[in-house]
Amino acid sequence: MPRLFNVTNHSVTDDQRADAIASLGVGDVVDMPPDIARCWGTVPPELDSVCGYVQPVIDWLSSQATKGDVVWVQGEWGAVITVVAWCEARDLRAVYATTKREATEIHGENGVQMTHVFRHVRFRDFPKLGAR
């Protein structure tokens, strides 16, 4: 049964796990090891290119993911594109999560307090990078 590799800056919610099982047909969700997750979550903005910086993520995926697995990729855009292209070249399915934002305003003496709750809606496949 395929696995879902979580290449994001967040823990998987119960809703996301249930949807991944139902809609993507995965049997298990695999989180990045802590050191690789820290790397993914702290892409330095000063770099000219992120390709070398995200190599530990790609090395981890290379050692773990097999054809048929799904890679959930979200984060810094250059890093995301690098990993999605790597997945595409290896016939791994790359997806991202979509959410619905619910905003609440509370008006008080000191101004307006805004609260945003993001609710998972679904996973969506990345478009093929080679497609026009």
Phi and psi in radians as a Rosetta constraint file:
Dihedral C 1 N 2 CA 2 C 2 CIRCULARHARMONIC -1.124 0.35
Dihedral N 2 CA 2 C 2 N 3 CIRCULARHARMONIC 2.738 0.35
Dihedral C 2 N 3 CA 3 C 3 CIRCULARHARMONIC -2.003 0.35
Dihedral N 3 CA 3 C 3 N 4 CIRCULARHARMONIC 2.726 0.35
Dihedral C 3 N 4 CA 4 C 4 CIRCULARHARMONIC -1.847 0.35
Dihedral N 4 CA 4 C 4 N 5 CIRCULARHARMONIC 2.087 0.35
Dihedral C 4 N 5 CA 5 C 5 CIRCULARHARMONIC -1.645 0.35
Dihedral N 5 CA 5 C 5 N 6 CIRCULARHARMONIC 2.110 0.35
Dihedral C 5 N 6 CA 6 C 6 CIRCULARHARMONIC -1.549 0.35
Dihedral N 6 CA 6 C 6 N 7 CIRCULARHARMONIC 1.733 0.35
Dihedral C 6 N 7 CA 7 C 7 CIRCULARHARMONIC -1.902 0.35
Dihedral N 7 CA 7 C 7 N 8 CIRCULARHARMONIC 1.251 0.35
Dihedral C 7 N 8 CA 8 C 8 CIRCULARHARMONIC -2.438 0.35
Dihedral N 8 CA 8 C 8 N 9 CIRCULARHARMONIC 3.106 0.35
Dihedral C 8 N 9 CA 9 C 9 CIRCULARHARMONIC -1.650 0.35
Dihedral N 9 CA 9 C 9 N 10 CIRCULARHARMONIC 0.215 0.35
Dihedral C 9 N 10 CA 10 C 10 CIRCULARHARMONIC -2.305 0.35
Dihedral N 10 CA 10 C 10 N 11 CIRCULARHARMONIC 2.719 0.35
Dihedral C 10 N 11 CA 11 C 11 CIRCULARHARMONIC -1.320 0.35
Dihedral N 11 CA 11 C 11 N 12 CIRCULARHARMONIC 2.651 0.35
Dihedral C 11 N 12 CA 12 C 12 CIRCULARHARMONIC -1.340 0.35
Dihedral N 12 CA 12 C 12 N 13 CIRCULARHARMONIC 2.274 0.35
Dihedral C 12 N 13 CA 13 C 13 CIRCULARHARMONIC -1.439 0.35
Dihedral N 13 CA 13 C 13 N 14 CIRCULARHARMONIC 2.884 0.35
Dihedral C 13 N 14 CA 14 C 14 CIRCULARHARMONIC -1.058 0.35
Dihedral N 14 CA 14 C 14 N 15 CIRCULARHARMONIC -0.694 0.35
Dihedral C 14 N 15 CA 15 C 15 CIRCULARHARMONIC -1.107 0.35
Dihedral N 15 CA 15 C 15 N 16 CIRCULARHARMONIC -0.738 0.35
Dihedral C 15 N 16 CA 16 C 16 CIRCULARHARMONIC -1.152 0.35
Dihedral N 16 CA 16 C 16 N 17 CIRCULARHARMONIC -0.729 0.35
Dihedral C 16 N 17 CA 17 C 17 CIRCULARHARMONIC -1.085 0.35
Dihedral N 17 CA 17 C 17 N 18 CIRCULARHARMONIC -0.805 0.35
Dihedral C 17 N 18 CA 18 C 18 CIRCULARHARMONIC -1.100 0.35
Dihedral N 18 CA 18 C 18 N 19 CIRCULARHARMONIC -0.742 0.35
Dihedral C 18 N 19 CA 19 C 19 CIRCULARHARMONIC -1.159 0.35
Dihedral N 19 CA 19 C 19 N 20 CIRCULARHARMONIC -0.704 0.35
Dihedral C 19 N 20 CA 20 C 20 CIRCULARHARMONIC -1.063 0.35
Dihedral N 20 CA 20 C 20 N 21 CIRCULARHARMONIC -0.717 0.35
Dihedral C 20 N 21 CA 21 C 21 CIRCULARHARMONIC -1.144 0.35
Dihedral N 21 CA 21 C 21 N 22 CIRCULARHARMONIC -0.807 0.35
Dihedral C 21 N 22 CA 22 C 22 CIRCULARHARMONIC -1.274 0.35
Dihedral N 22 CA 22 C 22 N 23 CIRCULARHARMONIC -0.816 0.35
Dihedral C 22 N 23 CA 23 C 23 CIRCULARHARMONIC -1.645 0.35
Dihedral N 23 CA 23 C 23 N 24 CIRCULARHARMONIC -0.489 0.35
Dihedral C 23 N 24 CA 24 C 24 CIRCULARHARMONIC -1.778 0.35
Dihedral N 24 CA 24 C 24 N 25 CIRCULARHARMONIC -0.199 0.35
Dihedral C 24 N 25 CA 25 C 25 CIRCULARHARMONIC 1.233 0.35
Dihedral N 25 CA 25 C 25 N 26 CIRCULARHARMONIC 0.467 0.35
Dihedral C 25 N 26 CA 26 C 26 CIRCULARHARMONIC -1.531 0.35
Dihedral N 26 CA 26 C 26 N 27 CIRCULARHARMONIC 2.717 0.35
Dihedral C 26 N 27 CA 27 C 27 CIRCULARHARMONIC -1.831 0.35
Dihedral N 27 CA 27 C 27 N 28 CIRCULARHARMONIC -0.315 0.35
Dihedral C 27 N 28 CA 28 C 28 CIRCULARHARMONIC -2.652 0.35
Dihedral N 28 CA 28 C 28 N 29 CIRCULARHARMONIC 2.636 0.35
Dihedral C 28 N 29 CA 29 C 29 CIRCULARHARMONIC -1.935 0.35
Dihedral N 29 CA 29 C 29 N 30 CIRCULARHARMONIC 2.259 0.35
Dihedral C 29 N 30 CA 30 C 30 CIRCULARHARMONIC -1.994 0.35
Dihedral N 30 CA 30 C 30 N 31 CIRCULARHARMONIC 2.057 0.35
Dihedral C 30 N 31 CA 31 C 31 CIRCULARHARMONIC -1.519 0.35
Dihedral N 31 CA 31 C 31 N 32 CIRCULARHARMONIC 2.693 0.35
Dihedral C 31 N 32 CA 32 C 32 CIRCULARHARMONIC -1.162 0.35
Dihedral N 32 CA 32 C 32 N 33 CIRCULARHARMONIC 2.575 0.35
Dihedral C 32 N 33 CA 33 C 33 CIRCULARHARMONIC -1.033 0.35
Dihedral N 33 CA 33 C 33 N 34 CIRCULARHARMONIC 2.640 0.35
Dihedral C 33 N 34 CA 34 C 34 CIRCULARHARMONIC -0.924 0.35
Dihedral N 34 CA 34 C 34 N 35 CIRCULARHARMONIC -0.724 0.35
Dihedral C 34 N 35 CA 35 C 35 CIRCULARHARMONIC -1.169 0.35
Dihedral N 35 CA 35 C 35 N 36 CIRCULARHARMONIC -0.636 0.35
Dihedral C 35 N 36 CA 36 C 36 CIRCULARHARMONIC -1.296 0.35
Dihedral N 36 CA 36 C 36 N 37 CIRCULARHARMONIC -0.646 0.35
Dihedral C 36 N 37 CA 37 C 37 CIRCULARHARMONIC -1.083 0.35
Dihedral N 37 CA 37 C 37 N 38 CIRCULARHARMONIC -0.702 0.35
Dihedral C 37 N 38 CA 38 C 38 CIRCULARHARMONIC -1.091 0.35
Dihedral N 38 CA 38 C 38 N 39 CIRCULARHARMONIC -0.731 0.35
Dihedral C 38 N 39 CA 39 C 39 CIRCULARHARMONIC -1.040 0.35
Dihedral N 39 CA 39 C 39 N 40 CIRCULARHARMONIC -0.842 0.35
Dihedral C 39 N 40 CA 40 C 40 CIRCULARHARMONIC -1.082 0.35
Dihedral N 40 CA 40 C 40 N 41 CIRCULARHARMONIC -0.636 0.35
Dihedral C 40 N 41 CA 41 C 41 CIRCULARHARMONIC -1.475 0.35
Dihedral N 41 CA 41 C 41 N 42 CIRCULARHARMONIC -0.060 0.35
Dihedral C 41 N 42 CA 42 C 42 CIRCULARHARMONIC -2.327 0.35
Dihedral N 42 CA 42 C 42 N 43 CIRCULARHARMONIC 0.924 0.35
Dihedral C 42 N 43 CA 43 C 43 CIRCULARHARMONIC -1.225 0.35
Dihedral N 43 CA 43 C 43 N 44 CIRCULARHARMONIC 2.071 0.35
Dihedral C 43 N 44 CA 44 C 44 CIRCULARHARMONIC -1.159 0.35
Dihedral N 44 CA 44 C 44 N 45 CIRCULARHARMONIC 2.263 0.35
Dihedral C 44 N 45 CA 45 C 45 CIRCULARHARMONIC -1.236 0.35
Dihedral N 45 CA 45 C 45 N 46 CIRCULARHARMONIC -0.249 0.35
Dihedral C 45 N 46 CA 46 C 46 CIRCULARHARMONIC -1.368 0.35
Dihedral N 46 CA 46 C 46 N 47 CIRCULARHARMONIC -0.257 0.35
Dihedral C 46 N 47 CA 47 C 47 CIRCULARHARMONIC -1.176 0.35
Dihedral N 47 CA 47 C 47 N 48 CIRCULARHARMONIC 2.472 0.35
Dihedral C 47 N 48 CA 48 C 48 CIRCULARHARMONIC -1.274 0.35
Dihedral N 48 CA 48 C 48 N 49 CIRCULARHARMONIC -0.577 0.35
Dihedral C 48 N 49 CA 49 C 49 CIRCULARHARMONIC -2.515 0.35
Dihedral N 49 CA 49 C 49 N 50 CIRCULARHARMONIC 2.525 0.35
Dihedral C 49 N 50 CA 50 C 50 CIRCULARHARMONIC -1.703 0.35
Dihedral N 50 CA 50 C 50 N 51 CIRCULARHARMONIC -0.057 0.35
Dihedral C 50 N 51 CA 51 C 51 CIRCULARHARMONIC -0.949 0.35
Dihedral N 51 CA 51 C 51 N 52 CIRCULARHARMONIC -0.866 0.35
Dihedral C 51 N 52 CA 52 C 52 CIRCULARHARMONIC -1.219 0.35
Dihedral N 52 CA 52 C 52 N 53 CIRCULARHARMONIC -0.613 0.35
Dihedral C 52 N 53 CA 53 C 53 CIRCULARHARMONIC -1.138 0.35
Dihedral N 53 CA 53 C 53 N 54 CIRCULARHARMONIC -0.643 0.35
Dihedral C 53 N 54 CA 54 C 54 CIRCULARHARMONIC -1.545 0.35
Dihedral N 54 CA 54 C 54 N 55 CIRCULARHARMONIC 0.096 0.35
Dihedral C 54 N 55 CA 55 C 55 CIRCULARHARMONIC -0.975 0.35
Dihedral N 55 CA 55 C 55 N 56 CIRCULARHARMONIC -0.661 0.35
Dihedral C 55 N 56 CA 56 C 56 CIRCULARHARMONIC -1.038 0.35
Dihedral N 56 CA 56 C 56 N 57 CIRCULARHARMONIC -0.596 0.35
Dihedral C 56 N 57 CA 57 C 57 CIRCULARHARMONIC -1.162 0.35
Dihedral N 57 CA 57 C 57 N 58 CIRCULARHARMONIC -0.802 0.35
Dihedral C 57 N 58 CA 58 C 58 CIRCULARHARMONIC -1.125 0.35
Dihedral N 58 CA 58 C 58 N 59 CIRCULARHARMONIC -0.707 0.35
Dihedral C 58 N 59 CA 59 C 59 CIRCULARHARMONIC -1.077 0.35
Dihedral N 59 CA 59 C 59 N 60 CIRCULARHARMONIC -0.746 0.35
Dihedral C 59 N 60 CA 60 C 60 CIRCULARHARMONIC -1.089 0.35
Dihedral N 60 CA 60 C 60 N 61 CIRCULARHARMONIC -0.842 0.35
Dihedral C 60 N 61 CA 61 C 61 CIRCULARHARMONIC -1.057 0.35
Dihedral N 61 CA 61 C 61 N 62 CIRCULARHARMONIC -0.719 0.35
Dihedral C 61 N 62 CA 62 C 62 CIRCULARHARMONIC -1.009 0.35
Dihedral N 62 CA 62 C 62 N 63 CIRCULARHARMONIC -0.637 0.35
Dihedral C 62 N 63 CA 63 C 63 CIRCULARHARMONIC -1.473 0.35
Dihedral N 63 CA 63 C 63 N 64 CIRCULARHARMONIC -0.242 0.35
Dihedral C 63 N 64 CA 64 C 64 CIRCULARHARMONIC -2.050 0.35
Dihedral N 64 CA 64 C 64 N 65 CIRCULARHARMONIC -0.749 0.35
Dihedral C 64 N 65 CA 65 C 65 CIRCULARHARMONIC -1.421 0.35
Dihedral N 65 CA 65 C 65 N 66 CIRCULARHARMONIC 2.494 0.35
Dihedral C 65 N 66 CA 66 C 66 CIRCULARHARMONIC -2.230 0.35
Dihedral N 66 CA 66 C 66 N 67 CIRCULARHARMONIC 2.842 0.35
Dihedral C 66 N 67 CA 67 C 67 CIRCULARHARMONIC -0.893 0.35
Dihedral N 67 CA 67 C 67 N 68 CIRCULARHARMONIC 2.340 0.35
Dihedral C 67 N 68 CA 68 C 68 CIRCULARHARMONIC 1.759 0.35
Dihedral N 68 CA 68 C 68 N 69 CIRCULARHARMONIC -0.339 0.35
Dihedral C 68 N 69 CA 69 C 69 CIRCULARHARMONIC -1.271 0.35
Dihedral N 69 CA 69 C 69 N 70 CIRCULARHARMONIC 2.856 0.35
Dihedral C 69 N 70 CA 70 C 70 CIRCULARHARMONIC -2.075 0.35
Dihedral N 70 CA 70 C 70 N 71 CIRCULARHARMONIC 2.392 0.35
Dihedral C 70 N 71 CA 71 C 71 CIRCULARHARMONIC -2.039 0.35
Dihedral N 71 CA 71 C 71 N 72 CIRCULARHARMONIC 2.048 0.35
Dihedral C 71 N 72 CA 72 C 72 CIRCULARHARMONIC -1.583 0.35
Dihedral N 72 CA 72 C 72 N 73 CIRCULARHARMONIC 1.985 0.35
Dihedral C 72 N 73 CA 73 C 73 CIRCULARHARMONIC -2.104 0.35
Dihedral N 73 CA 73 C 73 N 74 CIRCULARHARMONIC 2.107 0.35
Dihedral C 73 N 74 CA 74 C 74 CIRCULARHARMONIC -2.634 0.35
Dihedral N 74 CA 74 C 74 N 75 CIRCULARHARMONIC 2.507 0.35
Dihedral C 74 N 75 CA 75 C 75 CIRCULARHARMONIC 2.744 0.35
Dihedral N 75 CA 75 C 75 N 76 CIRCULARHARMONIC -2.548 0.35
Dihedral C 75 N 76 CA 76 C 76 CIRCULARHARMONIC -1.102 0.35
Dihedral N 76 CA 76 C 76 N 77 CIRCULARHARMONIC 2.310 0.35
Dihedral C 76 N 77 CA 77 C 77 CIRCULARHARMONIC -1.039 0.35
Dihedral N 77 CA 77 C 77 N 78 CIRCULARHARMONIC -0.745 0.35
Dihedral C 77 N 78 CA 78 C 78 CIRCULARHARMONIC -1.112 0.35
Dihedral N 78 CA 78 C 78 N 79 CIRCULARHARMONIC -0.692 0.35
Dihedral C 78 N 79 CA 79 C 79 CIRCULARHARMONIC -1.143 0.35
Dihedral N 79 CA 79 C 79 N 80 CIRCULARHARMONIC -0.732 0.35
Dihedral C 79 N 80 CA 80 C 80 CIRCULARHARMONIC -1.052 0.35
Dihedral N 80 CA 80 C 80 N 81 CIRCULARHARMONIC -0.857 0.35
Dihedral C 80 N 81 CA 81 C 81 CIRCULARHARMONIC -1.076 0.35
Dihedral N 81 CA 81 C 81 N 82 CIRCULARHARMONIC -0.685 0.35
Dihedral C 81 N 82 CA 82 C 82 CIRCULARHARMONIC -1.072 0.35
Dihedral N 82 CA 82 C 82 N 83 CIRCULARHARMONIC -0.812 0.35
Dihedral C 82 N 83 CA 83 C 83 CIRCULARHARMONIC -1.247 0.35
Dihedral N 83 CA 83 C 83 N 84 CIRCULARHARMONIC -0.691 0.35
Dihedral C 83 N 84 CA 84 C 84 CIRCULARHARMONIC -1.084 0.35
Dihedral N 84 CA 84 C 84 N 85 CIRCULARHARMONIC -0.744 0.35
Dihedral C 84 N 85 CA 85 C 85 CIRCULARHARMONIC -1.092 0.35
Dihedral N 85 CA 85 C 85 N 86 CIRCULARHARMONIC -0.711 0.35
Dihedral C 85 N 86 CA 86 C 86 CIRCULARHARMONIC -1.075 0.35
Dihedral N 86 CA 86 C 86 N 87 CIRCULARHARMONIC -0.784 0.35
Dihedral C 86 N 87 CA 87 C 87 CIRCULARHARMONIC -1.073 0.35
Dihedral N 87 CA 87 C 87 N 88 CIRCULARHARMONIC -0.791 0.35
Dihedral C 87 N 88 CA 88 C 88 CIRCULARHARMONIC -1.034 0.35
Dihedral N 88 CA 88 C 88 N 89 CIRCULARHARMONIC -0.713 0.35
Dihedral C 88 N 89 CA 89 C 89 CIRCULARHARMONIC -1.182 0.35
Dihedral N 89 CA 89 C 89 N 90 CIRCULARHARMONIC -0.288 0.35
Dihedral C 89 N 90 CA 90 C 90 CIRCULARHARMONIC -2.018 0.35
Dihedral N 90 CA 90 C 90 N 91 CIRCULARHARMONIC 0.274 0.35
Dihedral C 90 N 91 CA 91 C 91 CIRCULARHARMONIC 0.984 0.35
Dihedral N 91 CA 91 C 91 N 92 CIRCULARHARMONIC 0.625 0.35
Dihedral C 91 N 92 CA 92 C 92 CIRCULARHARMONIC -1.731 0.35
Dihedral N 92 CA 92 C 92 N 93 CIRCULARHARMONIC 2.428 0.35
Dihedral C 92 N 93 CA 93 C 93 CIRCULARHARMONIC -1.375 0.35
Dihedral N 93 CA 93 C 93 N 94 CIRCULARHARMONIC 2.139 0.35
Dihedral C 93 N 94 CA 94 C 94 CIRCULARHARMONIC -1.856 0.35
Dihedral N 94 CA 94 C 94 N 95 CIRCULARHARMONIC 2.254 0.35
Dihedral C 94 N 95 CA 95 C 95 CIRCULARHARMONIC -2.297 0.35
Dihedral N 95 CA 95 C 95 N 96 CIRCULARHARMONIC 2.871 0.35
Dihedral C 95 N 96 CA 96 C 96 CIRCULARHARMONIC -2.383 0.35
Dihedral N 96 CA 96 C 96 N 97 CIRCULARHARMONIC 2.799 0.35
Dihedral C 96 N 97 CA 97 C 97 CIRCULARHARMONIC -1.657 0.35
Dihedral N 97 CA 97 C 97 N 98 CIRCULARHARMONIC 2.477 0.35
Dihedral C 97 N 98 CA 98 C 98 CIRCULARHARMONIC -1.877 0.35
Dihedral N 98 CA 98 C 98 N 99 CIRCULARHARMONIC 2.619 0.35
Dihedral C 98 N 99 CA 99 C 99 CIRCULARHARMONIC -2.356 0.35
Dihedral N 99 CA 99 C 99 N 100 CIRCULARHARMONIC 2.813 0.35
Dihedral C 99 N 100 CA 100 C 100 CIRCULARHARMONIC -1.959 0.35
Dihedral N 100 CA 100 C 100 N 101 CIRCULARHARMONIC 2.238 0.35
Dihedral C 100 N 101 CA 101 C 101 CIRCULARHARMONIC -1.657 0.35
Dihedral N 101 CA 101 C 101 N 102 CIRCULARHARMONIC 2.233 0.35
Dihedral C 101 N 102 CA 102 C 102 CIRCULARHARMONIC -1.978 0.35
Dihedral N 102 CA 102 C 102 N 103 CIRCULARHARMONIC 2.067 0.35
Dihedral C 102 N 103 CA 103 C 103 CIRCULARHARMONIC -1.860 0.35
Dihedral N 103 CA 103 C 103 N 104 CIRCULARHARMONIC 2.461 0.35
Dihedral C 103 N 104 CA 104 C 104 CIRCULARHARMONIC -2.230 0.35
Dihedral N 104 CA 104 C 104 N 105 CIRCULARHARMONIC 2.338 0.35
Dihedral C 104 N 105 CA 105 C 105 CIRCULARHARMONIC -1.941 0.35
Dihedral N 105 CA 105 C 105 N 106 CIRCULARHARMONIC 2.354 0.35
Dihedral C 105 N 106 CA 106 C 106 CIRCULARHARMONIC -2.129 0.35
Dihedral N 106 CA 106 C 106 N 107 CIRCULARHARMONIC 2.007 0.35
Dihedral C 106 N 107 CA 107 C 107 CIRCULARHARMONIC -1.585 0.35
Dihedral N 107 CA 107 C 107 N 108 CIRCULARHARMONIC 2.212 0.35
Dihedral C 107 N 108 CA 108 C 108 CIRCULARHARMONIC -2.396 0.35
Dihedral N 108 CA 108 C 108 N 109 CIRCULARHARMONIC -3.080 0.35
Dihedral C 108 N 109 CA 109 C 109 CIRCULARHARMONIC -1.091 0.35
Dihedral N 109 CA 109 C 109 N 110 CIRCULARHARMONIC -0.557 0.35
Dihedral C 109 N 110 CA 110 C 110 CIRCULARHARMONIC -1.668 0.35
Dihedral N 110 CA 110 C 110 N 111 CIRCULARHARMONIC 0.174 0.35
Dihedral C 110 N 111 CA 111 C 111 CIRCULARHARMONIC 2.148 0.35
Dihedral N 111 CA 111 C 111 N 112 CIRCULARHARMONIC -2.738 0.35
Dihedral C 111 N 112 CA 112 C 112 CIRCULARHARMONIC -1.933 0.35
Dihedral N 112 CA 112 C 112 N 113 CIRCULARHARMONIC 2.255 0.35
Dihedral C 112 N 113 CA 113 C 113 CIRCULARHARMONIC -1.815 0.35
Dihedral N 113 CA 113 C 113 N 114 CIRCULARHARMONIC 2.173 0.35
Dihedral C 113 N 114 CA 114 C 114 CIRCULARHARMONIC -1.837 0.35
Dihedral N 114 CA 114 C 114 N 115 CIRCULARHARMONIC 2.368 0.35
Dihedral C 114 N 115 CA 115 C 115 CIRCULARHARMONIC -2.160 0.35
Dihedral N 115 CA 115 C 115 N 116 CIRCULARHARMONIC 2.313 0.35
Dihedral C 115 N 116 CA 116 C 116 CIRCULARHARMONIC -2.088 0.35
Dihedral N 116 CA 116 C 116 N 117 CIRCULARHARMONIC 2.258 0.35
Dihedral C 116 N 117 CA 117 C 117 CIRCULARHARMONIC -2.051 0.35
Dihedral N 117 CA 117 C 117 N 118 CIRCULARHARMONIC 2.228 0.35
Dihedral C 117 N 118 CA 118 C 118 CIRCULARHARMONIC -1.804 0.35
Dihedral N 118 CA 118 C 118 N 119 CIRCULARHARMONIC 2.125 0.35
Dihedral C 118 N 119 CA 119 C 119 CIRCULARHARMONIC -1.911 0.35
Dihedral N 119 CA 119 C 119 N 120 CIRCULARHARMONIC 2.295 0.35
Dihedral C 119 N 120 CA 120 C 120 CIRCULARHARMONIC -1.079 0.35
Dihedral N 120 CA 120 C 120 N 121 CIRCULARHARMONIC 2.378 0.35
Dihedral C 120 N 121 CA 121 C 121 CIRCULARHARMONIC -1.926 0.35
Dihedral N 121 CA 121 C 121 N 122 CIRCULARHARMONIC -0.945 0.35
Dihedral C 121 N 122 CA 122 C 122 CIRCULARHARMONIC -2.950 0.35
Dihedral N 122 CA 122 C 122 N 123 CIRCULARHARMONIC 2.959 0.35
Dihedral C 122 N 123 CA 123 C 123 CIRCULARHARMONIC -1.707 0.35
Dihedral N 123 CA 123 C 123 N 124 CIRCULARHARMONIC 2.541 0.35
Dihedral C 123 N 124 CA 124 C 124 CIRCULARHARMONIC -2.289 0.35
Dihedral N 124 CA 124 C 124 N 125 CIRCULARHARMONIC 2.417 0.35
Dihedral C 124 N 125 CA 125 C 125 CIRCULARHARMONIC -1.210 0.35
Dihedral N 125 CA 125 C 125 N 126 CIRCULARHARMONIC 2.471 0.35
Dihedral C 125 N 126 CA 126 C 126 CIRCULARHARMONIC -1.198 0.35
Dihedral N 126 CA 126 C 126 N 127 CIRCULARHARMONIC 2.512 0.35
Dihedral C 126 N 127 CA 127 C 127 CIRCULARHARMONIC -1.114 0.35
Dihedral N 127 CA 127 C 127 N 128 CIRCULARHARMONIC 2.602 0.35
Dihedral C 127 N 128 CA 128 C 128 CIRCULARHARMONIC -1.145 0.35
Dihedral N 128 CA 128 C 128 N 129 CIRCULARHARMONIC 2.251 0.35
Dihedral C 128 N 129 CA 129 C 129 CIRCULARHARMONIC -1.146 0.35
Dihedral N 129 CA 129 C 129 N 130 CIRCULARHARMONIC -0.518 0.35
Dihedral C 129 N 130 CA 130 C 130 CIRCULARHARMONIC -1.416 0.35
Dihedral N 130 CA 130 C 130 N 131 CIRCULARHARMONIC -0.161 0.35
Dihedral C 130 N 131 CA 131 C 131 CIRCULARHARMONIC -1.382 0.35
Dihedral N 131 CA 131 C 131 N 132 CIRCULARHARMONIC 2.648 0.35
